[in-house]
Amino acid sequence: MIKKLFWVGIGVGVGVLAARKVATVKQGLGREGLNRSVGRLADAMTTSAEAFRDGMHGREAELRTALGLDDPQANDPTQRR
């Protein structure tokens, strides 16, 4: 008898957890939930793109300095070395 009550209690607990999860997912599938998800994704992509651009510009500046491309006299074709 105790064993049966134990398993009934486990079943009720799992049922309550499943019902809560279904309600949470159902809320997220609505129009507002979709808008929130797309907005978060767009913000994350924008942040990543900005970080990528910053790194790209920094690395380009390092390479230009290392190659001497930022030196105005080095780019002047009339100057002889």
C-alpha angles and dihedrals in degrees: 000000000000090000091055092049090050092054092045089053091050090050093050091048093050090047092053092048091048092049091051092049092049091050091050093049091045091055091051092053095061124098093265093048091051091049090051092050094048091046092052091048092050091049091050092049092048092050092049093048092050092050090048092050092048091051092046093052092047092051091046090053090050092050094046090051092046092050093044094240093133092059106102093210092052091058096047108101092199092063117090122210 
